[in-house]
Amino acid sequence: MLFNSYIFIFIFLPLALAGFHVLGKFGHQRTAMGFLVAMSLFFYGWWNPAYLVLIVTSIAINFALGFTLIKHPRKIILIAGVCFNLLLIGYFKYANFLVDNLNTLADTRITLELIILPLAISFFTFQQITYLVDAYRGETREYSFLHYCLFVTFFPQLIAGPIVHHKEMLPQFANQVLYRLRASHLAVGLTIFFLGLFKKVVIADNIAMYSTPVFNAAEAGMVLTFFEAWGGALAYTFQLYFDFSGYSDMAIGLARMFGVTLPVNFFSPYKAKSIIEFWKRWHITLSRFLRDYVYFSMGGNRNGVQRRYINLLVTMLLGGLWHGAGWTFIAWGGLHGFYLVVNHAWHALKKKLHIQGIGNQGLNAAMSCLLTFFCVVIGWVMFRAESFDGAIAVYQGMFGLNGLALPVEFATRYPEIGALLESTQIQYSGSFFNNVFPDPDKGYRLILVLLLWVWLAPNTLEWLRDFKPAYYIDDFVSATKGRLVWRASLRTAFLILGVALISILAIQGESEFLYFRF
C-alpha cells in the first residue's frame, strides 16, 4: 500500500485515525496501541503477506535480546544480536549479489533462486540494531512488548524511515496525551502530508519522464550530447530530491496526525555549502546511524588523521552498499567518501594556514553551494545508472566528449539565441535529440524552475517551524515570526485544500517512492 494511493488516503488512513483516537478517548490505551500495531502490520503485509512472518520474527527475537541486554549487558549477547540482524539483511539483500560476483571471479556456476527483497528490511533492521546497542550501553529502559512492536512497525516511518531511536519514540507511546485527538495535530499533519503528496505526484513523477529516457539510452549504448546528458542528470537530481522530500514530509505529517513527532530526515540538502553539510541535510537519520554506529565504532577521528580518513571512506562505502546490492552503489559511496576526505582536509588546511574567506561572503557562499551541487549531481549519475557502462556514457556527454548540440526547435523558437550561437561550436540536432530527451524546451524550463525552488524557497518544515513539526527542528531553524510562517486560518485551509485536490487528481497508477528499493 502506497501513501500516494486512493485506498490509503480514503480508506486505510481514516480507519486507522478513527480507530486509534476513538479507543484512546474512552481510555482503552493498550487496545488503541494494539489496534495501531495491527493496522501497521496490515499496511506492511499489503504487498506480500508472507513477509509478515519475517518482520514479526525479527521483532520477537530483537525484543528478547534487548530485554536480556538491559538485565545482563554482555558483549556476546550484543554480538549475537547484531549478527542475527546482519545475516537477515545480508541474505535477503545481498545473497544474489555475492553469488553472482563469486561466479564471475571464480568461474563457478553456483545457482541461487531469485530472492525478492522484503520491503523496509534495511530500515526496521537498522532501527532494531540501534535498540540493541543502546540497551547494551544502558541507554534504554524496559518497555512492554506492545510498545516495542509499535516502535518498529509504526506505519508512517516503517517502509523508508526515518530511522528512529528508541528514546525518540517509545516515551511518546507511553504518554497518555498521545491518545487524545487534537485539532492542531490534525491540521499540521494534514498540511505536511499534502505538501509531501504534491512533491511526489506532481513534481517527482512528472520530472521522471526527462530522466528515465536519458539513462535508458545510455544503458543501450546511445551517444548522448552535452545538453542531453546534463538534462537527464539534472532531471534525476530533482526527481530523487522531490521524491524523497515528499516521502519525508508525508511520513512526518502522518505521524503528527496521531500526535507523534518524528525526527527531521530531510532539510534542503541542495542548499548545502559543502559535502559535510550536505550529509547533515540529506537522509539525516541514516547519516546519524552511520556516524554513531559505524564511524565511531571504528574509532572515528580518535586515532590520527590518516585513520580518520580511512574510517570515513569505509563508512561511506558501507553507506553506498546499504542503498543497493550493486557496484555502482558502492562506487557512489566511495565517491562521497572521497568528497568528505577532501572536504575535511581542506578545513584542516585552512585552519592550519589561518585562511579566511576571500572577497564577498555572499559570493563565496553561492560559489560553495554551486560547487557542492555540481559534485552531488556527478554522484547521482553513478547512483542512478544500472551499470558502469551506462554511467560512463552519461559522463561522456556531460563533460562534452560527444560534442554540444541543442534541439532544432531552439533555433526557431529563440532566433536571437540561435544567431548568437552560429559562430560557436554548438550545433542543432533533430529527431535523435527528441527521442532521448522528450519535449526538451519544456524539460529545461522545468529544471530551471526546480533549481530556483530548491535554492531559494523555504522548505515545509521551515514554513511550519513555529509548530515544532519534527524532532530537532530547532537545530536547523529558529522559531521566528514572519510572513512565510504557517498560520491556522481560513486562507491557509483553502490553500492546502487546493494543493490536496491537485495532488489527489494527479495520482496515476502505482508509483513507488524511490527509497522503497533500498
C-alpha positions in Angstrom: 0.0 0.0 0.0 1.4 3.4 -1.0 0.9 6.7 0.7 0.1 8.1 -2.8 -2.8 5.8 -3.4 -6.6 6.3 -3.2 -7.1 3.2 -1.0 -4.6 4.6 1.6 -5.9 8.2 1.6 -9.6 7.4 1.6 -9.9 4.1 3.4 -6.8 3.0 5.4 -5.8 6.3 6.9 -9.3 7.4 8.0 -9.9 4.0 9.6 -6.6 4.0 11.4 -7.1 7.5 12.7 -10.7 6.9 13.8 -10.0 3.6 15.5 -6.9 4.8 17.3 -8.4 8.0 18.7 -11.8 6.6 19.5 -10.3 3.8 21.5 -7.9 6.2 23.2 -10.6 8.7 24.0 -12.5 6.1 26.0 -9.5 5.1 28.0 -8.6 1.9 26.2 -5.0 2.9 25.6 -3.4 -0.5 25.3 -6.2 -1.5 23.0 -5.6 1.6 20.9 -1.9 0.8 20.7 -2.7 -2.8 19.7 -5.0 -1.6 17.1 -2.3 0.7 15.6 0.2 -2.2 15.6 -2.4 -4.4 13.8 -3.1 -1.7 11.2 0.7 -1.2 10.7 1.2 -4.9 10.1 -1.7 -4.9 7.7 -0.1 -2.0 5.9 3.2 -3.8 5.7 1.6 -7.1 4.6 -0.4 -5.5 1.8 2.4 -6.1 -0.6 3.3 -9.6 0.4 1.6 -11.2 3.4 4.3 -13.9 3.6 6.8 -11.3 4.8 4.7 -10.7 7.9 6.3 -13.8 9.4 9.8 -12.2 8.7 9.1 -8.9 10.5 7.2 -10.5 13.4 10.0 -13.0 14.0 12.6 -10.2 13.8 10.6 -8.1 16.3 10.2 -11.0 18.8 13.9 -12.0 18.7 15.2 -8.5 19.0 12.9 -7.7 21.8 14.0 -10.8 23.7 17.7 -9.9 23.1 17.1 -6.3 24.1 15.3 -7.3 27.3 18.2 -9.6 28.1 20.8 -6.9 27.4 19.0 -4.5 29.8 19.3 -7.1 32.5 22.6 -8.6 31.6 24.7 -6.2 29.3 27.1 -8.8 27.9 29.0 -8.2 24.7 28.5 -11.8 23.5 24.7 -11.2 23.5 25.1 -7.9 21.7 27.3 -9.5 19.1 24.8 -12.4 18.6 22.0 -9.9 18.1 23.9 -7.7 15.7 25.0 -10.8 13.7 21.4 -12.1 13.6 20.2 -8.8 12.1 23.1 -8.5 9.6 22.6 -12.1 8.5 19.0 -11.4 7.9 19.5 -8.4 5.8 22.6 -10.0 4.2 20.6 -13.0 2.9 17.6 -11.1 1.5 19.5 -8.1 0.2 23.0 -9.3 -0.8 22.9 -13.1 -1.3 22.3 -12.9 -5.1 24.8 -10.1 -5.5 27.5 -12.1 -3.7 26.8 -15.3 -5.6 26.9 -13.5 -9.0 30.3 -11.9 -8.1 31.7 -15.2 -6.9 30.6 -16.9 -10.1 32.3 -14.2 -12.1 35.6 -14.2 -10.1 35.9 -18.0 -9.6 34.3 -19.1 -12.8 31.8 -21.2 -10.8 28.2 -22.0 -11.6 26.5 -21.6 -8.2 22.8 -21.0 -8.6 20.5 -19.4 -6.1 16.8 -18.7 -6.5 16.0 -15.1 -7.1 15.3 -13.6 -3.6 12.7 -10.8 -3.6 13.8 -8.0 -1.3 11.3 -7.6 1.5 10.1 -4.0 1.9 11.7 -1.9 4.7 14.1 -4.6 5.8 17.0 -2.1 5.7 15.1 0.3 7.9 13.5 -1.9 10.5 16.7 -3.9 10.8 18.9 -0.9 11.4 16.4 0.5 13.8 16.5 -2.6 15.9 20.3 -2.7 15.8 20.4 0.7 17.4 18.0 -0.5 20.1 20.3 -3.5 20.9 23.4 -1.3 21.1 21.7 1.3 23.3 20.3 -1.5 25.5 23.9 -2.8 25.9 25.1 0.7 26.7 22.5 1.1 29.4 20.8 3.9 27.5 17.3 2.4 27.4 14.9 1.1 30.0 12.3 -1.6 29.9 9.2 -1.2 27.8 6.4 -3.5 27.1 6.4 -5.8 24.1 3.4 -3.8 22.7 5.4 -0.6 23.0 8.3 -2.2 21.2 6.1 -3.5 18.4 4.7 -0.1 17.8 8.2 1.4 17.8 9.3 -0.9 15.0 6.1 -1.2 12.9 4.6 2.3 13.2 3.4 2.6 9.6 4.3 6.3 8.8 8.0 5.5 9.1 8.1 1.8 8.6 8.9 1.5 4.9 11.5 4.2 4.2 12.3 5.8 7.6 13.3 7.9 9.2 15.4 5.5 11.2 14.4 6.5 14.8 15.9 5.9 18.2 14.0 4.3 21.0 14.4 7.5 23.1 12.6 9.5 20.4 9.6 7.2 20.0 9.0 4.9 23.0 8.4 7.7 25.5 5.8 9.2 23.2 3.9 6.0 23.1 3.9 5.8 26.9 2.5 9.3 27.1 -1.3 9.4 27.8 -1.7 12.7 26.0 -0.9 10.9 22.7 -4.2 9.1 22.7 -6.3 12.3 22.6 -7.2 13.7 19.3 -6.1 17.3 18.9 -7.2 19.6 16.1 -3.8 21.3 15.9 -2.1 18.0 15.4 -4.6 17.1 12.6 -4.2 20.4 10.9 -0.4 20.4 11.0 -0.3 16.8 10.0 -2.6 17.2 7.0 -0.7 20.2 5.8 2.6 18.5 5.8 1.1 15.3 4.3 -0.5 17.0 1.3 2.6 19.2 0.6 4.6 16.0 0.5 2.0 14.3 -1.7 2.2 17.3 -4.1 6.0 16.9 -4.3 5.7 13.2 -5.1 2.9 13.0 -7.6 3.0 16.5 -9.3 6.8 17.1 -9.4 8.8 13.9 -8.9 6.6 11.7 -11.0 6.5 14.2 -13.9 10.2 15.1 -13.9 10.9 11.4 -14.2 9.9 11.5 -17.9 13.0 13.6 -18.5 15.5 11.4 -16.6 14.4 7.9 -17.4 14.8 8.1 -21.2 18.3 9.5 -20.9 19.6 6.8 -18.6 17.8 4.1 -20.7 19.5 5.5 -23.8 22.9 5.4 -22.0 22.4 1.8 -21.0 21.5 0.9 -24.6 24.8 2.4 -25.8 23.4 5.5 -27.4 25.7 8.6 -27.7 24.5 11.5 -25.6 25.3 15.1 -26.3 26.2 17.6 -23.6 22.7 19.0 -23.1 21.0 15.6 -23.3 23.3 14.2 -20.6 23.0 17.2 -18.3 19.3 17.3 -18.9 18.9 13.7 -17.8 21.3 14.1 -14.8 19.6 17.2 -13.5 16.2 15.7 -14.1 17.1 12.7 -11.9 18.7 15.0 -9.4 15.3 16.7 -8.9 13.3 13.6 -9.2 15.1 12.0 -6.3 15.0 15.2 -4.3 11.3 15.7 -4.6 10.5 12.0 -4.3 12.4 11.7 -1.0 11.5 15.1 0.3 7.8 14.2 -0.5 8.1 10.9 1.3 9.8 12.5 4.3 7.0 15.2 4.6 4.3 12.6 4.3 5.8 10.4 7.0 6.1 13.3 9.4 2.6 14.5 8.5 1.0 11.1 9.0 2.8 10.6 12.4 1.7 14.1 13.5 -2.0 13.2 12.9 -1.5 10.5 15.6 0.2 13.0 17.8 3.6 11.5 17.2 6.7 13.6 16.3 9.3 12.1 14.1 12.9 13.4 13.7 13.9 15.7 10.8 15.2 13.5 8.0 15.5 15.9 5.1 16.2 19.6 5.1 17.0 21.4 1.9 20.2 19.5 1.1 20.9 21.3 -2.2 21.4 24.5 -0.2 24.4 22.9 1.5 27.7 24.7 1.0 29.9 21.7 1.5 29.6 17.9 1.3 29.9 17.7 5.0 26.8 19.9 5.3 25.1 18.0 2.6 25.2 14.8 4.7 23.8 16.8 7.6 20.8 17.6 5.5 20.2 14.5 3.3 18.8 11.3 4.9 19.8 12.7 8.2 18.8 9.7 10.3 20.9 7.4 8.1 23.8 9.7 8.4 23.4 9.7 12.1 23.3 5.9 12.2 26.4 5.6 10.1 28.2 8.1 12.2 27.2 6.8 15.6 27.2 3.0 15.0 29.8 2.6 12.2 32.2 5.5 12.1 32.5 6.0 15.8 32.7 2.2 16.3 35.8 2.1 14.1 37.4 4.8 16.1 36.2 7.9 14.4 38.8 10.7 14.5 40.5 9.4 17.7 43.4 7.6 16.1 45.0 10.2 13.9 44.3 11.9 10.6 45.1 9.0 8.3 42.9 6.6 10.3 40.1 9.2 10.3 40.1 9.4 6.5 40.1 5.6 6.2 37.2 5.4 8.6 35.3 8.0 6.5 35.9 6.1 3.3 34.9 2.7 4.8 31.8 4.3 6.4 30.6 5.8 3.1 31.4 2.6 1.1 29.1 0.7 3.6 26.6 3.5 3.2 26.7 3.0 -0.6 26.3 -0.7 -0.2 23.3 -0.1 2.1 21.5 1.6 -0.7 21.7 -1.4 -3.0 23.5 -4.6 -3.9 25.5 -3.3 -6.8 28.9 -2.0 -7.7 27.5 1.3 -8.8 26.1 2.0 -5.3 29.5 1.1 -3.8 31.3 3.4 -6.2 28.8 6.2 -5.4 29.5 5.7 -1.7 33.2 5.7 -2.3 32.9 8.9 -4.3 31.2 10.6 -1.4 33.8 9.2 0.9 36.4 10.8 -1.2 34.4 14.1 -1.2 34.3 14.0 2.6 38.0 13.3 2.9 38.8 16.3 0.6 36.3 18.5 2.5 37.8 17.7 5.9 41.4 18.0 4.6 40.5 21.4 3.2 39.1 22.5 6.5 42.2 21.3 8.3 44.5 23.1 5.8 42.5 26.4 6.2 42.8 26.1 9.9 46.5 25.4 9.8 47.3 28.3 7.4 44.7 30.6 9.1 43.0 31.1 5.7 39.8 33.1 6.0 37.1 33.8 3.3 38.3 35.9 0.5 36.2 38.7 -1.0 32.4 39.0 -0.8 31.0 36.5 1.7 27.7 36.2 -0.2 29.6 35.3 -3.4 31.7 32.8 -1.5 28.6 31.1 -0.1 27.0 31.0 -3.6 30.1 29.5 -5.2 30.4 26.9 -2.4 26.8 25.9 -2.8 27.2 25.7 -6.6 30.4 23.5 -6.3 28.7 21.2 -3.8 25.6 20.9 -6.0 27.9 20.0 -9.0 29.6 17.3 -7.0 26.3 15.9 -5.8 24.9 15.7 -9.4 28.1 13.9 -10.6 27.5 11.4 -7.8 23.8 10.9 -8.6 24.7 9.7 -12.1 26.5 6.7 -10.6 23.7 6.2 -8.1 21.1 6.1 -10.9 22.9 4.2 -13.6 22.3 0.4 -13.8 25.9 -0.3 -14.9 29.3 1.4 -15.1 29.0 1.5 -18.9 25.7 3.4 -18.5 27.3 5.8 -16.1 30.3 6.4 -18.3 28.1 7.1 -21.3 26.3 9.8 -19.3 29.6 11.2 -18.0 31.0 11.4 -21.6 28.1 13.5 -22.6 28.2 15.7 -19.5 31.9 16.5 -20.0 31.4 17.4 -23.7 33.3 14.4 -25.1 30.4 13.8 -27.6 30.0 17.4 -28.7 27.5 20.1 -28.0 24.1 20.1 -29.6 20.7 21.9 -29.0 17.3 20.7 -30.2 16.5 22.1 -33.6 13.4 23.8 -32.1 15.6 26.2 -30.2 16.7 27.8 -33.5 13.1 28.6 -34.5 11.7 29.4 -31.0 14.7 31.6 -30.0 16.1 33.1 -33.2 18.2 35.7 -31.3 19.9 33.0 -29.3 20.3 30.9 -32.5 22.0 33.8 -34.3 24.3 34.4 -31.3 25.4 30.7 -31.3 26.0 30.5 -35.1 29.7 31.3 -34.6 30.2 28.8 -31.9 30.8 25.0 -31.9 27.2 24.4 -30.8 25.1 22.5 -33.3 21.4 21.7 -33.7 20.1 18.2 -33.6 16.7 16.9 -34.7 14.7 13.8 -34.1 17.5 11.9 -32.2 17.6 14.6 -29.5 13.8 14.5 -29.1 13.8 10.7 -28.8 16.3 10.8 -25.9 15.0 13.9 -24.1 11.3 14.4 -24.8 10.0 17.9 -25.3 13.4 19.4 -24.4 12.2 23.1 -24.3 9.6 22.3 -21.6 12.0 20.0 -19.8 14.8 22.5 -19.5 12.4 25.2 -18.3 11.0 22.8 -15.6 14.6 22.0 -14.5 15.4 25.7 -14.2 12.2 26.3 -12.1 13.0 23.5 -9.8 16.6 24.6 -9.4 15.4 28.1 -8.2 12.8 26.4 -6.0 15.3 24.2 -4.1 17.8 27.0 -3.7 15.5 29.9 -2.8 12.2 28.7 -1.4 11.8 27.7 2.3 11.1 24.0 2.9 8.0 22.6 4.5 9.5 22.3 8.0 10.7 25.9 7.8 7.2 27.1 6.9 5.7 25.2 9.9 8.6 25.9 12.3 6.5 27.6 15.0 4.5 24.4 15.4 7.6 22.1 16.0 6.7 19.8 13.1 9.7 17.4 13.8 12.2 16.4 16.4 15.4 18.6 16.3 13.8 21.3 14.1 15.4 23.9 16.3 18.8 22.6 15.3 18.0 23.7 11.7 15.9 26.8 12.0 14.9 29.1 14.8 11.2 29.7 15.7 10.8 33.2 14.2 7.8 35.2 13.2 7.4 36.3 9.6 5.3 36.3 6.5 6.4 32.8 5.5 5.1 31.1 8.6 2.2 28.7 8.7 -0.9 30.0 10.4 -4.2 28.3 11.2 -6.5 30.4 9.1 -9.2 30.1 6.5 -6.8 31.3 3.8 -4.3 28.6 4.8 -7.1 26.0 4.8 -8.2 26.9 1.3 -4.6 26.9 0.1 -3.9 23.4 1.5 -7.3 22.2 0.1 -6.3 23.3 -3.3 -2.9 21.5 -3.0 -4.7 18.4 -1.8 -7.2 18.4 -4.7 -4.4 18.9 -7.3 -2.4 16.2 -5.8 -5.2 13.7 -5.5 -6.3 14.3 -9.1 -2.6 13.8 -10.2 -2.3 10.3 -8.7 -1.9 7.9 -11.6 -1.5 4.2 -11.0 1.2 2.6 -8.9 4.2 5.0 -8.4 6.5 3.7 -5.7 8.9 6.0 -3.8 12.4 5.6 -5.0 13.7 4.8 -1.5 11.4 1.8 -1.3 14.0 0.0 -3.4 16.7 0.4 -0.7 
